Amino acid sequence: MVRYTIKRLLLTIPIIIIVAILIFCIMKLTPGDPAKMILGDSATEEELQSYREYLGLNRPFLVQLGEYMERVFLHFDFGTSWLSRKSIAEEFAVRLPRSFAISCYSILVGALFGIPLGVLAAVKQNTFADKFILFLSSFMHVIPNYVWALILIIIFSVKLKWLPSYGADSWQCYIMPCAAIFIMGFTGMARMTRSSMLEVIRSDYVMAARAQGFSKRSVNYRHALPNAMIPVITALGTQFSHALGGTMILETIFSIPGTGTYIQGAISNRDLPIVTGTVIILAIWFCLVMLLVDLLYAALDPRIKAQYEARNRTWKRKEKEAKA
């Protein structure tokens, strides 16, 4: 598995490079003049021309692309914002932990609640517990997280005055944003776990295990649950992969300066260094999360690990035959 992990990490390099080139081209080919957007309509043509030269917009496209790729991938420098003139790396160092904390804490807690509820609903199918969990998760899941955010603000900030409704100065500021994501996360996780668990419970090998005399508890939790977790892990991986950029609306509602609001403002102002830098970081995060998901697959399903080891033995045998 170490060899497989190294190969996957090496494969992320061309993926990140392609993503960087694509987003750079898209932003450069988008209609509009960044200099005019930044300086405003009152700027003279001389001022606009001077600012374009300062930003390097007058140079050939391939020259701009080459300089940017060299700066990012050789020096790990994302540059400075065209609008605020602040270092993008420093802004990320402040904003990334906020978005990461809101999303990841919510997703983890949602999984800790949602997965056991989904398993309970599956093993207690057609009972009151199953119907109640299914109704509760369905009802709560159809309401968008930004609506839950507004409901939480009205109850806990406006009416009860227990929690602040904006800012990121204290840990209390993160409770309601995390709760809004948690509600959507644990309800969706409960429904997916229930569906996956029921599918596995009805499979032939589980029925055969029951026929051989294994206890219901042993069959459900030792044989069925690990296999039912594979699609659940895929869903968790998808949620985590969107963790750093998927909180844009909630960050806006609660006035939290995170990566979501950062890239939203950059796209509106065509601040190319911020947009490309953010997308590259999100792409790296996505690749790492998907790698972790694949490794968890192998840990839960021995067949995947066995297939990879068999493939490695085949490659080694062919290498020896070629050398001979």
DODREN-125374 format. One record per residue (C-alpha): residue in one letter; x, y, z. Coordinates in steps of 0.25 Angstrom, whole numbers, plus 5000, padded with zeros to 4 digits. Example, Ala and Ser with C-alpha at 12.3 -4.5 7.8 and 13.67 -1.06 7.14 Angstrom:
BEGIN
+---------+------+------+------+
: residuo :    X :    Y :    Z :
+---------+------+------+------+
:       A : 5049 : 4982 : 5031 :
:       S : 5055 : 4996 : 5029 :
+---------+------+------+------+
This chain:
BEGIN
+---------+------+------+------+
: residuo :    X :    Y :    Z :
+---------+------+------+------+
:       M : 5000 : 5000 : 5000 :
:       V : 5012 : 5009 : 5002 :
:       R : 5015 : 5008 : 4987 :
:       Y : 5001 : 5011 : 4983 :
:       T : 5000 : 5023 : 4992 :
:       I : 5013 : 5029 : 4986 :
:       K : 5008 : 5026 : 4972 :
:       R : 4995 : 5034 : 4976 :
:       L : 5002 : 5045 : 4982 :
:       L : 5011 : 5046 : 4969 :
:       L : 4999 : 5046 : 4960 :
:       T : 4993 : 5058 : 4968 :
:       I : 5004 : 5067 : 4962 :
:       P : 5000 : 5067 : 4947 :
:       I : 4985 : 5068 : 4952 :
:       I : 4989 : 5081 : 4960 :
:       I : 4997 : 5087 : 4949 :
:       I : 4985 : 5084 : 4939 :
:       V : 4975 : 5091 : 4948 :
:       A : 4984 : 5103 : 4950 :
:       I : 4986 : 5105 : 4935 :
:       L : 4971 : 5103 : 4933 :
:       I : 4967 : 5113 : 4943 :
:       F : 4977 : 5123 : 4939 :
:       C : 4972 : 5122 : 4925 :
:       I : 4958 : 5123 : 4929 :
:       M : 4960 : 5136 : 4937 :
:       K : 4969 : 5142 : 4926 :
:       L : 4959 : 5139 : 4915 :
:       T : 4947 : 5144 : 4923 :
:       P : 4941 : 5158 : 4918 :
:       G : 4945 : 5170 : 4926 :
:       D : 4956 : 5179 : 4929 :
:       P : 4962 : 5176 : 4943 :
:       A : 4969 : 5189 : 4944 :
:       K : 4956 : 5196 : 4941 :
:       M : 4949 : 5188 : 4952 :
:       I : 4959 : 5191 : 4962 :
:       L : 4961 : 5206 : 4959 :
:       G : 4947 : 5209 : 4956 :
:       D : 4940 : 5217 : 4944 :
:       S : 4946 : 5230 : 4949 :
:       A : 4960 : 5225 : 4945 :
:       T : 4967 : 5232 : 4933 :
:       E : 4972 : 5224 : 4921 :
:       E : 4986 : 5227 : 4925 :
:       E : 4984 : 5222 : 4939 :
:       L : 4977 : 5209 : 4934 :
:       Q : 4989 : 5207 : 4925 :
:       S : 4999 : 5209 : 4936 :
:       Y : 4992 : 5199 : 4945 :
:       R : 4991 : 5189 : 4934 :
:       E : 5006 : 5190 : 4932 :
:       Y : 5008 : 5189 : 4948 :
:       L : 4999 : 5176 : 4948 :
:       G : 5007 : 5171 : 4936 :
:       L : 4994 : 5170 : 4927 :
:       N : 5000 : 5175 : 4915 :
:       R : 5010 : 5164 : 4914 :
:       P : 5008 : 5152 : 4905 :
:       F : 4998 : 5142 : 4910 :
:       L : 5008 : 5130 : 4910 :
:       V : 5019 : 5139 : 4917 :
:       Q : 5008 : 5142 : 4928 :
:       L : 5005 : 5128 : 4929 :
:       G : 5019 : 5123 : 4930 :
:       E : 5023 : 5133 : 4941 :
:       Y : 5011 : 5130 : 4949 :
:       M : 5013 : 5115 : 4948 :
:       E : 5028 : 5117 : 4952 :
:       R : 5025 : 5125 : 4964 :
:       V : 5014 : 5116 : 4969 :
:       F : 5020 : 5102 : 4967 :
:       L : 5035 : 5105 : 4969 :
:       H : 5034 : 5116 : 4979 :
:       F : 5021 : 5113 : 4986 :
:       D : 5017 : 5128 : 4984 :
:       F : 5003 : 5131 : 4981 :
:       G : 5006 : 5146 : 4980 :
:       T : 4998 : 5157 : 4985 :
:       S : 4984 : 5162 : 4983 :
:       W : 4982 : 5172 : 4972 :
:       L : 4971 : 5179 : 4980 :
:       S : 4976 : 5179 : 4994 :
:       R : 4991 : 5177 : 4991 :
:       K : 4991 : 5167 : 5003 :
:       S : 4999 : 5154 : 5002 :
:       I : 4990 : 5143 : 4998 :
:       A : 4998 : 5133 : 5006 :
:       E : 4996 : 5141 : 5019 :
:       E : 4981 : 5143 : 5016 :
:       F : 4980 : 5128 : 5014 :
:       A : 4987 : 5125 : 5027 :
:       V : 4976 : 5133 : 5034 :
:       R : 4964 : 5129 : 5026 :
:       L : 4966 : 5114 : 5024 :
:       P : 4966 : 5110 : 5038 :
:       R : 4952 : 5117 : 5040 :
:       S : 4946 : 5110 : 5028 :
:       F : 4953 : 5097 : 5032 :
:       A : 4948 : 5097 : 5046 :
:       I : 4933 : 5100 : 5042 :
:       S : 4932 : 5089 : 5032 :
:       C : 4941 : 5078 : 5037 :
:       Y : 4936 : 5079 : 5051 :
:       S : 4921 : 5079 : 5046 :
:       I : 4924 : 5067 : 5037 :
:       L : 4931 : 5059 : 5047 :
:       V : 4920 : 5061 : 5058 :
:       G : 4909 : 5059 : 5047 :
:       A : 4916 : 5046 : 5044 :
:       L : 4917 : 5042 : 5059 :
:       F : 4902 : 5044 : 5060 :
:       G : 4897 : 5040 : 5046 :
:       I : 4904 : 5027 : 5044 :
:       P : 4899 : 5020 : 5057 :
:       L : 4885 : 5026 : 5055 :
:       G : 4885 : 5020 : 5040 :
:       V : 4890 : 5006 : 5046 :
:       L : 4879 : 5006 : 5056 :
:       A : 4868 : 5010 : 5046 :
:       A : 4873 : 4998 : 5037 :
:       V : 4874 : 4987 : 5048 :
:       K : 4861 : 4992 : 5053 :
:       Q : 4854 : 4993 : 5040 :
:       N : 4839 : 4996 : 5040 :
:       T : 4839 : 4998 : 5055 :
:       F : 4835 : 5012 : 5061 :
:       A : 4850 : 5015 : 5063 :
:       D : 4852 : 5013 : 5048 :
:       K : 4840 : 5021 : 5044 :
:       F : 4843 : 5032 : 5053 :
:       I : 4858 : 5034 : 5049 :
:       L : 4854 : 5033 : 5034 :
:       F : 4843 : 5044 : 5036 :
:       L : 4852 : 5053 : 5044 :
:       S : 4864 : 5052 : 5035 :
:       S : 4855 : 5054 : 5023 :
:       F : 4848 : 5066 : 5029 :
:       M : 4861 : 5073 : 5033 :
:       H : 4869 : 5069 : 5021 :
:       V : 4859 : 5076 : 5011 :
:       I : 4862 : 5090 : 5018 :
:       P : 4874 : 5096 : 5012 :
:       N : 4886 : 5100 : 5022 :
:       Y : 4884 : 5115 : 5020 :
:       V : 4870 : 5114 : 5025 :
:       W : 4874 : 5106 : 5037 :
:       A : 4884 : 5117 : 5039 :
:       L : 4874 : 5128 : 5039 :
:       I : 4865 : 5119 : 5048 :
:       L : 4876 : 5118 : 5058 :
:       I : 4879 : 5133 : 5058 :
:       I : 4865 : 5136 : 5061 :
:       I : 4864 : 5127 : 5072 :
:       F : 4878 : 5127 : 5079 :
:       S : 4882 : 5141 : 5075 :
:       V : 4870 : 5150 : 5074 :
:       K : 4860 : 5144 : 5083 :
:       L : 4869 : 5137 : 5094 :
:       K : 4882 : 5145 : 5092 :
:       W : 4891 : 5134 : 5095 :
:       L : 4900 : 5134 : 5083 :
:       P : 4906 : 5144 : 5074 :
:       S : 4900 : 5145 : 5060 :
:       Y : 4913 : 5150 : 5053 :
:       G : 4928 : 5150 : 5054 :
:       A : 4939 : 5141 : 5057 :
:       D : 4945 : 5146 : 5070 :
:       S : 4941 : 5135 : 5079 :
:       W : 4937 : 5120 : 5079 :
:       Q : 4923 : 5124 : 5081 :
:       C : 4922 : 5130 : 5067 :
:       Y : 4925 : 5117 : 5061 :
:       I : 4913 : 5109 : 5068 :
:       M : 4902 : 5113 : 5059 :
:       P : 4909 : 5112 : 5046 :
:       C : 4914 : 5098 : 5051 :
:       A : 4900 : 5094 : 5055 :
:       A : 4894 : 5098 : 5042 :
:       I : 4904 : 5089 : 5034 :
:       F : 4903 : 5078 : 5045 :
:       I : 4887 : 5077 : 5043 :
:       M : 4889 : 5075 : 5028 :
:       G : 4901 : 5066 : 5030 :
:       F : 4895 : 5056 : 5040 :
:       T : 4882 : 5055 : 5033 :
:       G : 4888 : 5052 : 5020 :
:       M : 4898 : 5042 : 5026 :
:       A : 4887 : 5035 : 5034 :
:       R : 4878 : 5033 : 5021 :
:       M : 4890 : 5028 : 5013 :
:       T : 4895 : 5018 : 5024 :
:       R : 4881 : 5013 : 5026 :
:       S : 4880 : 5010 : 5011 :
:       S : 4894 : 5004 : 5009 :
:       M : 4892 : 4995 : 5022 :
:       L : 4879 : 4990 : 5017 :
:       E : 4885 : 4987 : 5003 :
:       V : 4896 : 4979 : 5010 :
:       I : 4887 : 4972 : 5020 :
:       R : 4878 : 4967 : 5008 :
:       S : 4890 : 4961 : 5001 :
:       D : 4893 : 4946 : 4999 :
:       Y : 4905 : 4945 : 5007 :
:       V : 4898 : 4951 : 5019 :
:       M : 4886 : 4942 : 5018 :
:       A : 4896 : 4930 : 5017 :
:       A : 4903 : 4935 : 5030 :
:       R : 4890 : 4935 : 5037 :
:       A : 4886 : 4921 : 5031 :
:       Q : 4899 : 4916 : 5037 :
:       G : 4895 : 4920 : 5051 :
:       F : 4902 : 4933 : 5053 :
:       S : 4895 : 4942 : 5063 :
:       K : 4888 : 4954 : 5057 :
:       R : 4897 : 4964 : 5064 :
:       S : 4909 : 4957 : 5059 :
:       V : 4904 : 4957 : 5045 :
:       N : 4900 : 4972 : 5045 :
:       Y : 4912 : 4978 : 5052 :
:       R : 4923 : 4968 : 5048 :
:       H : 4919 : 4965 : 5033 :
:       A : 4909 : 4975 : 5028 :
:       L : 4914 : 4988 : 5034 :
:       P : 4928 : 4989 : 5029 :
:       N : 4923 : 4986 : 5014 :
:       A : 4911 : 4996 : 5017 :
:       M : 4922 : 5007 : 5020 :
:       I : 4928 : 5008 : 5007 :
:       P : 4918 : 5017 : 5000 :
:       V : 4917 : 5024 : 5013 :
:       I : 4931 : 5027 : 5013 :
:       T : 4930 : 5032 : 4998 :
:       A : 4919 : 5042 : 5003 :
:       L : 4928 : 5046 : 5015 :
:       G : 4940 : 5048 : 5005 :
:       T : 4931 : 5057 : 4996 :
:       Q : 4927 : 5065 : 5008 :
:       F : 4941 : 5067 : 5013 :
:       S : 4946 : 5070 : 4999 :
:       H : 4936 : 5082 : 4998 :
:       A : 4939 : 5086 : 5013 :
:       L : 4949 : 5098 : 5010 :
:       G : 4940 : 5105 : 4999 :
:       G : 4926 : 5100 : 5002 :
:       T : 4922 : 5109 : 5013 :
:       M : 4921 : 5122 : 5005 :
:       I : 4907 : 5125 : 5008 :
:       L : 4908 : 5122 : 5023 :
:       E : 4921 : 5130 : 5024 :
:       T : 4913 : 5142 : 5017 :
:       I : 4901 : 5140 : 5026 :
:       F : 4909 : 5140 : 5039 :
:       S : 4920 : 5150 : 5034 :
:       I : 4931 : 5140 : 5036 :
:       P : 4944 : 5144 : 5027 :
:       G : 4947 : 5130 : 5022 :
:       T : 4951 : 5124 : 5009 :
:       G : 4937 : 5124 : 5003 :
:       T : 4935 : 5139 : 5004 :
:       Y : 4949 : 5141 : 5000 :
:       I : 4948 : 5134 : 4987 :
:       Q : 4934 : 5140 : 4984 :
:       G : 4939 : 5154 : 4985 :
:       A : 4951 : 5151 : 4977 :
:       I : 4942 : 5145 : 4966 :
:       S : 4934 : 5158 : 4966 :
:       N : 4946 : 5167 : 4965 :
:       R : 4954 : 5157 : 4955 :
:       D : 4965 : 5157 : 4965 :
:       L : 4973 : 5146 : 4957 :
:       P : 4984 : 5143 : 4968 :
:       I : 4973 : 5140 : 4979 :
:       V : 4964 : 5132 : 4969 :
:       T : 4975 : 5123 : 4964 :
:       G : 4982 : 5121 : 4977 :
:       T : 4969 : 5117 : 4984 :
:       V : 4966 : 5107 : 4973 :
:       I : 4980 : 5101 : 4974 :
:       I : 4978 : 5099 : 4989 :
:       L : 4964 : 5093 : 4988 :
:       A : 4969 : 5084 : 4977 :
:       I : 4981 : 5079 : 4986 :
:       W : 4971 : 5077 : 4997 :
:       F : 4962 : 5069 : 4988 :
:       C : 4973 : 5060 : 4983 :
:       L : 4977 : 5057 : 4997 :
:       V : 4963 : 5054 : 5002 :
:       M : 4961 : 5045 : 4991 :
:       L : 4974 : 5038 : 4994 :
:       L : 4970 : 5036 : 5008 :
:       V : 4956 : 5030 : 5004 :
:       D : 4963 : 5020 : 4995 :
:       L : 4972 : 5016 : 5006 :
:       L : 4960 : 5014 : 5015 :
:       Y : 4954 : 5005 : 5004 :
:       A : 4965 : 4996 : 5005 :
:       A : 4965 : 4996 : 5020 :
:       L : 4950 : 4992 : 5021 :
:       D : 4949 : 4983 : 5009 :
:       P : 4961 : 4973 : 5009 :
:       R : 4957 : 4969 : 4994 :
:       I : 4962 : 4983 : 4989 :
:       K : 4976 : 4981 : 4997 :
:       A : 4977 : 4966 : 4991 :
:       Q : 4974 : 4971 : 4977 :
:       Y : 4985 : 4982 : 4978 :
:       E : 4995 : 4972 : 4984 :
:       A : 4992 : 4962 : 4973 :
:       R : 4994 : 4973 : 4963 :
:       N : 5008 : 4976 : 4969 :
:       R : 5012 : 4962 : 4969 :
:       T : 5008 : 4961 : 4954 :
:       W : 5016 : 4974 : 4951 :
:       K : 5028 : 4968 : 4958 :
:       R : 5028 : 4955 : 4951 :
:       K : 5027 : 4962 : 4938 :
:       E : 5039 : 4971 : 4941 :
:       K : 5047 : 4958 : 4945 :
:       E : 5043 : 4951 : 4932 :
:       A : 5047 : 4964 : 4924 :
:       K : 5061 : 4965 : 4931 :
:       A : 5063 : 4950 : 4928 :
+---------+------+------+------+
